[in-house]
Amino acid sequence: MNHRLGYDNHRRLSKLYAWDEKKSKTSWGAETVDFEKIAASAVQAMSAANLHHFLVVCALVSDLYCPG
C-alpha cells in the first residue's frame, strides 16, 4: 500500500511515525531518502494492532496536510 502513496505522503508518514530519514546516494550522484524502504522495515516490525492503525493512517494521510 505504501508504494501507491505520493512522495509528499511518504514524507508525512515518516514524520508522523518519527522514522529516521537517512539519505543515500543515487546512481547519478544526488542524495535522496528511500521512504518505501524505511516504511517497509518499520511495518514488518509492527504488531497486528499497530499495523491496523498504520493502514487507517495511510488512508487518511493526505488529510494531514495543513497549508501554511
C-alpha angles and dihedrals in degrees: 000000000000093000090062094060120095123250094259091051090052088055092048092052091048092052093043093053093036092235115174108257102210115182121224133190119262125217090260094052101259125120123243141166116242098216094174092057092047092049093045093057092044093049092050089057094050124107119235092262093049090047091055089050090049092053091052090049090050089054091051101033095105088062090060090078113106113183113228 
